[in-house]
Amino acid sequence: MMQGATTEAGPLGRLARAYGVQTAYYDIARRRQQVSSRTLLAVLKALGAPIEKAGDAGEALREHEQARWRRPCDPVVVAWDGESGGLPLRLPGAMAKGRVGVRLHLEDGTARSIPCDLSHLPDAGGAEVEGERYVTKTVHLPNQLPLGYHRLAVETRGKTAEALVIAAPRKAYRPDLDEGGKAWGVFLPLYALNSPRSLGSGDFSDLSALMEWVSGMGGNVVGTLPLLAAFLSEPFQPSPYSPASRLFWNEFYLDVERVPEFSGSARARERFSSPGFREEADALRASPLVDYRRGMALKRGVIEELGRSFFTGSDPGRQEAFREFLATNPHAEEYAVFRAVGERQRAPWPAWPAPLADRTVAPDAYDDGARRYHLYAQWAVNEQFGALSRDFRERGKSLYLDLPLGVCYDSYDVWRHRDLFVLDVSAGAPPDDFFTQGQDWGFPPMHPARGREEGFRYFRECLRHQLRHSGILRIDHVMGLHRFFWVPKGMSAREGTYVRYPAEEQYAVLSLESHRHKSWIVGEDLGTVPPYVRPAMARHGVSRMFVVQYGLSPDPARALGAVPAGSLGCLNTHDMPTFTAFWEGRDIDDRVALGLLDGRGSRQERERRREVKEALTAFLGRKGWLGGAGKGTGAVLAACLSYLAAGKAGVVIVNIEDLYLEREPQNVPGTSMEKPNWLRKARHGFEEIRGIPRVIRILREMDRLRSTGKARRGSPRGRKEEPLSEEVG
C-alpha cells in the first residue's frame, strides 16, 4: 500500500521491532498494511534510536542489544497480588557463579536484604554480545509483599542498578453492585448544563444539583466530560480532550459565590452584583453556545478579588488550609508560574525565549498577580470540587469522569516533563471506514521507554488526580495502554504506524491506584481493537463498554447483542451522534457534507442503516420491550434503555439530551471549525429538563428495571404508554 515499503526481515525491520515499532498492521477490514521505510525511520529517530538512514539500522541494532544486556535489570517488575515476582538479572558469564547484593526498600520506609547466590540459580537464557557471554538469572522476590511501589537495588561489580517493584492486585477495584441493585445514572457535559443562577455555563453547584435530582429518582451516577485545566485566553484551546494539564483542574467550573472568601470580600461582592457584571452574565446565559473567553474573563475578575482578599487576610484556618494544599500539590506553584509566564508572553511555551521554554524562569518574567491568581484558583477549585466529590462518595453516589489520552503540545505537562513526550510525532489513528484518510489527534504521545524509566510517576499522578474525585473512571481509548498510532510530523495520518507500550506494567499501576481510591475502572474499547486487548482487560478487571450504536447488526436474529456482565452500558458516547440523529440518518448527512462519503458510499450507508433499524425494531418487539408506544424514535429509544437497564451491565448511563430527542451532537470527530464542538449548551435548561414528563418517566422505569430486571405485568415488557412526542427536542 505505501511507497518505499521495507523488508520486514531486514535490519530496519528488526530494529523497529526491537524498539516496539510495528512494521505492519491490520486495518479495519483485516487487510495487512506494510509500513514504509520512511515512516519507520522517522518514528525510530523520534524514539531516540541512533539512526539517520536505513543503512544505519544494523549498527543501531547492535548498540541497542549491547545496551540492553549491559543493564543488569529492567526498570520495572510487577508482583501480582503480592506474590513473588521474578526479577531477571542480565550478567556477564564471569559473574554467573558469584553473589550479588539485592536490597528491597519498601514503600513504608523499611528495607529487606534478599540473599542471592547466583550459583544456586539456573540459567534462564543468554547471549553473546561483542565477544562477551551474558547469562540471565531470575531472582525471586519475597512472597506476600505489601501492595505498593517498592524500590529494588542490585549491586554488581561495585555498581548499583535499581528497579521499581509494583506490588498490585491482579484485578482492578470493583464495587459490589449486587447489593441494592445495579447502578444507573445520567451524562451531560458540565459546560452544557445551564441554569438561571450560573454564569452562562454549568459549574460545580450545578453538578451537585444534577446529582441530587438523579439521586431523588434512585440513580447514583453522574457522568461528564473531563474537567481538566484548559487554555481559555491566549492560547485558546477549549477541547476537554486537549487539556493544558492532566494534573490540574479548570477554574471555569468554579462557583465563585461558594468560595469561602466571597462572604468576606466586599470588592468581590460589589463586582459580582454590579450592573456591568449582571449584563454580561445575562448575555452569556442567552447564547446557545458557551463563550469560554468571555465567561472566563467575567469569572476571573471575581476570583482575582477573592485571591487578593485571601493573600492580604490573616485567617489562621484558611492560611493553614492553603499550606496543606501546597504540601499535597507540589507542582501547583510551578504550574501557576507557567500560566503567568504564558500570559506575559501571550504565546504558547514553544514560542517563548529559550530560558523560559527550558524552565529557567526568573521572577521578573511574569506578573506576580497572575501567578497568585492561578495558585489561588487551583486551591479554590480543589476545595470546592473535593467537598462535592466527598459528599457524593459518603452517600454512595459516584462521579463518572474520563481520563483523556494526552495533553496538547502547549501544555504545562509537556513543558515540565519534556523527556516523557515525543514531540516529533502526533498520536492518531489509521484509516478506517469513517475516516478514510486516518486521524491526526494533534497531541504528542508518551515515550514508552522513558515512562518506565521514571517508574510511571507521571501516569500515577494523572490517575490520582482523577481518582480522588471519581467513583468511576473511564480510560479513554484503552488500547493506548497497549499501543499508540504515531503520525510523524510532516506526514499524513495514512503514513503512521503503531508503537507498543508496556501494557502489563500500566495495568498494575491502574489496578493499584483503583484499589487505593476505591474507584471502578472502565476501558473505552470501542471500534476495532486488537484481539489481545479485551482478554487483558478481563484479566485485570477493567470493565468493558457496551454501546448500543456500536452493537447493532442488520441481522434480525442478532440485531442487538447481549450486554456483557459488569460492563458500562449506554446508547452512544460524546463522540457519536445522538440517538435521534442516528435514527434519522443525520450523521450520514454530516459525513457526506464533510466529504467523508461519496454518493455511492452514502447510498450504501443509508441502506445499511435502514436494515439496522428494521432489525432492531423487530428484535425489541420480539423480546417484548417495544410495547404499545409505537415504533417512533422515542419509543425505540425508551425500549433500548429498558433493554440495557434490565441486562447485566454493572452501570447504565444515559445522555440526558437523548431523553428529549436532541438531534445535534456535542462533538463531531474529524472536524474543528466546521462544527461547534465542545460549545453547544443543552437545548433545555436544568429546570426545564426536570419538568419534561418523558424524561422523568424513562428514568423512573430505568430505576425500576435496574432494581428488579423484570417487566411490569399487563403488557409484554412494560405498561402500555401514551405515544411519545417526536417534537420534544
Residue pairs with C-beta under 8 A, 6 or more apart in sequence:
1 33
1 34
2 33
2 34
2 35
2 36
2 39
2 494
2 495
3 36
3 38
4 36
4 37
4 38
5 34
5 35
5 36
5 37
6 12
6 13
6 23
6 34
6 35
6 36
6 37
6 40
6 54
7 13
8 23
8 24
8 34
10 57
11 54
11 57
11 58
11 61
12 37
12 40
12 41
12 54
12 57
13 23
13 40
14 57
14 61
15 44
15 49
15 51
15 57
15 60
15 61
15 64
16 22
16 23
16 35
16 40
16 43
16 44
17 23
18 61
18 64
18 65
19 44
19 47
19 49
19 64
19 499
20 448
20 499
20 500
20 501
21 40
21 43
21 44
21 47
21 497
21 498
21 499
21 500
22 35
22 483
22 497
22 498
22 499
22 500
23 34
23 35
23 40
23 497
24 32
24 33
24 34
24 35
25 32
25 33
25 35
25 430
25 497
25 498
26 32
26 33
27 33
27 430
27 431
27 432
28 430
28 431
28 432
28 433
28 527
28 528
33 430
35 497
36 495
37 54
38 491
38 495
39 488
39 491
39 495
39 496
39 497
40 497
41 51
41 53
41 54
42 424
42 425
42 488
42 489
42 491
43 425
43 486
43 488
43 497
43 499
44 51
44 60
45 51
45 52
45 424
46 422
46 424
46 425
46 486
46 488
47 422
47 447
47 449
47 499
48 447
49 60
49 64
50 56
50 59
50 60
50 63
51 57
51 60
62 130
65 127
65 129
66 129
66 130
68 90
69 90
69 127
69 129
69 134
70 90
70 129
71 90
71 161
72 89
72 90
72 91
72 154
72 156
72 159
72 161
73 87
73 88
73 89
73 90
73 152
73 154
73 161
73 163
74 88
74 163
74 452
75 162
75 163
75 164
75 452
75 453
75 455
76 163
76 164
76 166
76 452
76 455
76 456
76 502
76 505
77 85
77 86
77 87
77 141
77 152
77 163
77 164
77 165
77 166
78 85
78 165
78 166
78 168
78 504
78 505
78 508
79 85
79 141
79 145
79 165
79 166
79 167
79 168
80 168
80 169
80 170
80 508
81 168
81 169
81 170
82 143
82 144
82 145
82 146
82 147
82 167
83 143
83 144
83 145
84 140
84 141
84 142
84 143
84 145
85 140
85 141
85 145
85 165
85 167
86 138
86 139
86 140
86 141
87 138
87 139
87 140
87 141
87 152
87 154
87 163
87 165
88 124
88 136
88 137
88 138
89 100
89 118
89 136
89 137
89 138
89 139
89 154
89 156
90 134
90 135
90 136
91 100
91 118
91 134
91 135
91 136
91 137
91 156
92 132
92 133
92 134
92 135
93 126
93 132
93 133
93 134
93 135
95 118
95 156
95 157
96 118
96 119
96 123
96 135
96 137
97 118
97 119
98 118
98 119
99 116
99 117
99 118
100 116
100 118
100 154
100 155
100 156
101 113
101 116
101 153
101 154
101 155
102 113
102 114
102 115
102 116
102 139
102 152
102 153
102 154
102 155
103 111
103 112
103 113
103 114
103 152
103 153
103 155
104 111
104 112
104 113
104 114
104 141
104 142
104 150
104 151
104 152
104 153
104 165
105 111
105 150
105 151
105 152
105 153
106 112
106 145
106 146
106 148
106 150
107 146
107 148
107 149
107 150
108 146
108 148
112 142
114 139
114 141
114 142
116 139
118 137
121 137
121 138
121 139
122 137
123 135
123 136
123 137
124 135
124 136
124 137
124 138
125 135
125 136
126 133
126 134
126 135
126 136
127 133
127 134
128 134
139 154
141 152
141 165
145 165
145 167
146 167
147 167
147 168
147 169
147 512
147 515
148 167
148 512
149 164
149 165
149 166
149 167
149 455
149 460
149 512
150 164
150 165
150 167
151 162
151 163
151 164
151 165
152 162
152 163
152 164
152 165
153 160
153 161
153 162
154 160
154 161
154 162
154 163
164 455
164 456
166 505
166 508
166 509
166 512
167 512
168 508
168 509
168 511
168 512
169 511
169 512
169 515
170 511
170 539
170 540
170 541
171 511
171 539
171 540
171 541
172 510
172 511
172 514
172 515
172 520
172 521
172 540
172 541
172 542
173 511
173 514
173 515
173 517
173 518
173 519
173 520
173 521
173 541
174 520
174 541
174 543
174 566
175 471
175 518
175 520
177 183
177 566
177 650
177 651
181 706
181 707
181 708
182 649
182 650
182 651
182 652
182 706
182 707
183 219
183 220
183 221
183 398
183 650
183 651
183 652
183 706
184 218
184 219
184 220
184 221
184 645
184 651
184 652
184 653
184 654
184 702
184 703
184 706
185 214
185 219
185 220
185 221
185 222
185 223
185 398
185 400
185 651
185 652
185 653
185 654
186 210
186 214
186 219
186 221
186 222
186 223
186 653
186 654
186 655
186 656
186 699
187 222
187 223
187 224
187 400
187 570
187 574
187 653
187 654
187 655
187 656
188 210
188 223
188 224
188 655
188 656
188 657
188 682
189 202
189 224
189 225
189 240
189 574
189 666
189 678
190 201
190 202
190 203
190 206
190 207
190 224
190 225
190 227
190 253
191 201
191 202
191 225
191 252
191 253
191 290
191 292
191 678
191 679
191 681
192 201
192 202
192 290
192 657
192 666
192 680
192 681
192 682
193 201
193 202
193 206
193 207
193 210
193 682
193 686
194 200
194 201
194 202
194 206
194 285
194 681
194 682
194 685
194 686
195 202
195 206
195 209
195 685
195 686
195 687
196 285
196 685
196 687
197 205
198 205
198 206
198 255
198 285
199 281
199 284
199 285
199 295
199 298
199 299
200 281
200 283
200 284
200 285
200 287
200 290
200 291
200 294
200 295
201 252
201 284
201 290
201 295
201 681
202 253
203 253
203 254
203 255
204 253
204 254
204 255
204 258
204 384
204 385
204 388
205 255
205 258
206 686
207 222
207 224
207 253
207 388
207 399
208 388
208 391
209 686
210 222
210 686
211 222
211 392
211 397
211 399
213 686
213 690
214 220
214 221
214 222
214 699
215 395
215 397
217 696
217 699
217 700
217 703
218 700
218 703
218 706
218 707
219 699
219 702
219 703
220 396
220 397
220 398
221 397
221 398
221 399
221 400
221 471
221 472
221 651
221 653
222 397
222 398
222 399
222 400
223 399
223 400
223 401
223 402
223 472
223 653
224 399
224 400
224 401
225 240
225 402
225 574
225 666
225 678
226 240
226 241
226 243
226 401
226 402
226 403
226 404
227 240
227 249
227 250
227 253
227 385
227 401
228 240
228 243
228 244
228 245
228 246
228 248
228 249
228 250
228 404
229 243
229 244
229 245
229 247
229 248
229 249
229 250
229 335
229 412
230 237
230 238
230 239
230 240
230 243
230 244
230 250
230 252
230 292
231 237
231 238
231 244
231 342
231 408
231 410
232 238
232 252
232 292
232 293
232 296
233 293
233 296
233 297
233 343
234 342
234 343
234 346
234 347
235 342
235 347
235 348
235 410
236 292
236 293
237 244
237 408
237 410
238 290
238 292
238 678
238 679
239 677
239 678
240 402
240 404
240 678
241 404
241 405
241 476
242 404
242 407
242 408
242 442
242 443
243 250
243 404
243 407
243 408
243 411
244 339
244 407
244 408
244 410
244 411
244 412
245 335
245 407
245 411
245 412
245 413
246 403
246 404
246 406
246 407
246 413
246 462
246 465
247 331
247 335
247 412
247 413
247 461
247 462
247 465
248 332
248 335
248 378
248 412
248 465
249 378
249 381
249 382
249 385
250 381
251 296
251 299
251 300
251 303
251 377
251 378
251 380
251 381
252 292
252 295
252 296
252 299
253 381
253 385
254 299
254 303
254 377
254 380
254 381
254 384
255 384
256 262
256 268
256 272
256 299
256 302
256 303
256 306
257 272
258 384
259 303
259 306
259 380
259 383
259 384
260 318
260 383
261 268
261 306
261 307
261 309
261 310
261 313
261 318
262 268
262 269
262 272
262 306
263 269
264 309
264 313
265 305
265 306
265 308
265 309
267 305
267 308
267 309
268 302
268 305
268 306
268 309
271 277
271 301
271 302
271 305
272 302
277 298
277 301
280 294
280 298
281 298
283 294
284 291
284 294
284 295
284 298
287 681
288 680
288 681
289 676
289 679
289 680
289 681
290 678
290 679
290 680
290 681
292 679
300 373
303 373
303 376
303 377
303 380
304 369
304 373
306 376
306 380
307 372
307 373
307 376
307 377
310 318
310 322
310 376
311 372
311 376
321 383
322 379
325 332
325 378
325 379
325 382
325 383
326 332
326 333
329 378
329 382
331 416
332 375
332 378
332 379
333 375
334 416
335 374
335 378
335 412
336 371
336 372
336 373
336 374
336 375
336 378
337 361
337 366
337 371
338 349
338 412
338 415
338 416
339 370
339 371
339 374
339 412
340 366
340 367
340 368
340 370
340 371
340 373
340 374
341 349
341 352
341 356
341 361
341 365
341 366
342 348
342 349
343 366
343 367
343 370
344 365
344 366
344 367
344 370
345 351
345 352
345 356
348 409
348 410
349 356
349 357
349 410
349 414
349 415
350 357
350 409
350 410
355 361
355 362
356 365
357 415
359 415
359 416
385 469
386 468
386 469
389 399
389 468
389 469
389 470
392 398
392 399
392 471
393 471
397 471
398 470
398 471
398 472
398 520
399 469
399 470
399 471
399 472
400 470
400 471
400 472
400 473
400 474
400 651
400 653
401 466
401 469
401 470
401 472
401 473
401 474
402 473
402 474
402 476
403 462
403 463
403 466
403 473
403 474
403 475
403 476
404 476
405 427
405 441
405 443
405 476
405 477
405 480
406 427
406 441
406 443
406 444
406 445
406 446
407 413
407 414
407 443
408 414
408 442
408 443
409 423
409 442
409 443
409 444
413 421
413 458
414 421
414 423
414 444
417 458
419 447
419 450
420 446
420 447
420 450
420 451
420 454
420 458
421 444
421 445
421 446
421 447
422 444
422 445
422 446
422 447
422 486
423 444
424 488
424 489
425 444
425 445
425 486
425 487
425 488
425 489
425 496
426 440
426 441
426 442
426 443
426 444
426 445
426 486
426 487
426 489
427 441
427 443
427 444
427 445
427 480
427 484
427 485
427 486
427 487
428 438
428 439
428 440
428 441
428 485
428 486
428 487
428 493
428 496
429 435
429 438
429 439
429 441
429 485
429 493
430 438
430 485
430 493
430 494
430 496
431 437
431 438
431 493
431 494
432 438
432 527
432 528
434 591
434 596
434 669
434 670
435 493
435 596
435 669
435 670
436 596
437 492
437 493
437 494
438 487
438 492
438 493
438 494
438 496
439 493
439 669
439 670
440 487
440 492
440 493
445 484
445 486
445 499
446 458
446 459
446 484
446 501
448 499
448 500
448 501
448 502
451 458
451 459
451 501
451 502
452 502
452 505
456 505
456 506
456 509
459 506
459 509
460 509
460 513
463 473
463 509
463 510
463 513
464 513
464 517
466 473
467 473
467 513
467 514
467 516
467 517
467 519
468 517
470 519
471 518
471 519
471 520
472 519
472 520
472 521
472 522
472 568
472 651
473 514
473 519
473 520
473 521
473 522
474 522
474 523
474 524
474 545
474 568
475 481
475 510
475 521
475 522
475 523
475 524
475 542
476 524
477 524
478 523
478 524
478 525
478 529
478 533
478 537
478 542
479 525
479 529
479 530
479 533
480 501
481 501
481 503
481 506
481 507
481 510
481 536
482 500
482 501
482 503
482 530
482 532
482 533
482 536
483 498
483 499
483 500
483 501
483 530
484 498
484 499
484 501
485 496
485 497
485 498
485 499
486 496
486 497
486 498
486 499
487 493
487 495
487 496
488 495
488 496
503 536
504 536
507 536
507 540
507 542
510 521
510 540
510 542
511 521
511 540
511 541
513 519
514 520
514 521
520 543
520 650
520 651
521 541
521 542
521 543
522 542
522 543
522 544
522 545
522 568
523 537
523 542
523 543
523 544
523 545
524 545
524 573
525 533
525 534
525 537
525 544
525 545
526 545
526 547
526 550
526 573
527 550
534 544
537 543
537 544
543 566
543 567
543 568
543 650
544 564
544 566
544 567
544 568
545 567
545 568
545 569
545 570
545 573
546 561
546 563
546 564
546 567
546 568
546 569
546 570
546 644
546 649
547 569
547 570
547 571
547 572
547 573
547 576
548 560
548 569
548 570
548 571
548 572
548 579
548 640
548 644
549 571
549 572
549 576
549 577
549 579
549 582
551 560
551 561
552 559
552 560
552 612
552 615
552 616
553 559
553 560
553 561
553 612
553 615
554 608
554 611
554 612
554 614
554 615
555 615
556 614
556 615
556 618
556 619
559 612
559 615
559 616
559 618
559 619
560 616
560 619
560 620
560 640
560 643
562 647
562 648
563 569
563 643
563 644
563 647
563 648
563 649
564 648
564 649
565 648
565 649
565 650
566 648
566 649
566 650
567 648
567 649
567 650
568 649
568 650
568 651
568 652
568 653
569 644
569 647
569 649
569 651
569 652
569 653
570 644
570 652
570 653
570 654
570 655
571 579
571 637
571 640
571 641
571 644
571 654
571 655
571 658
572 578
572 579
572 582
572 655
572 658
574 655
574 666
574 667
575 667
575 669
576 582
576 587
576 665
577 586
577 587
577 590
577 665
578 655
578 657
578 658
578 661
578 662
578 663
578 664
578 665
579 633
579 637
579 640
579 655
579 658
579 661
580 633
580 637
580 658
580 661
580 662
580 663
580 729
581 587
581 662
581 663
581 664
581 665
583 613
583 633
583 636
583 637
584 633
584 663
585 606
585 609
586 663
587 665
588 597
588 602
588 605
588 606
588 609
590 668
590 675
591 597
591 602
591 605
592 598
592 602
594 668
594 670
594 671
594 674
596 670
597 605
616 636
616 640
617 626
617 631
617 636
620 626
620 636
620 639
620 640
620 643
621 631
623 643
623 717
624 711
624 716
624 717
625 639
625 640
625 642
625 643
625 716
625 717
625 718
626 635
626 636
626 639
626 717
627 639
627 715
627 716
627 717
627 718
627 719
627 720
627 721
628 715
628 720
628 721
629 635
629 638
629 639
629 720
629 721
629 722
629 723
629 724
630 723
630 724
632 723
632 724
632 726
633 661
633 726
634 661
634 694
634 723
634 724
634 725
634 726
634 728
635 723
635 724
637 658
637 659
637 661
638 694
638 698
638 701
638 724
639 717
641 652
641 654
641 698
641 701
641 702
642 701
642 702
642 705
642 717
642 718
644 652
645 652
645 701
645 702
645 705
645 706
646 705
646 709
646 710
646 711
647 709
652 702
652 706
654 698
654 699
654 702
656 682
656 689
656 695
657 666
657 682
657 683
657 729
659 692
659 694
659 695
659 698
659 699
660 683
660 684
660 689
660 692
660 694
660 695
660 728
660 729
661 726
661 727
661 728
661 729
662 682
662 683
662 729
663 729
664 680
664 683
665 675
666 677
666 678
666 680
667 675
667 677
667 678
668 674
668 675
668 677
671 677
682 689
683 729
684 692
689 695
690 696
692 728
694 724
694 725
694 728
697 721
701 718
711 717
711 718
712 718
712 719
714 720
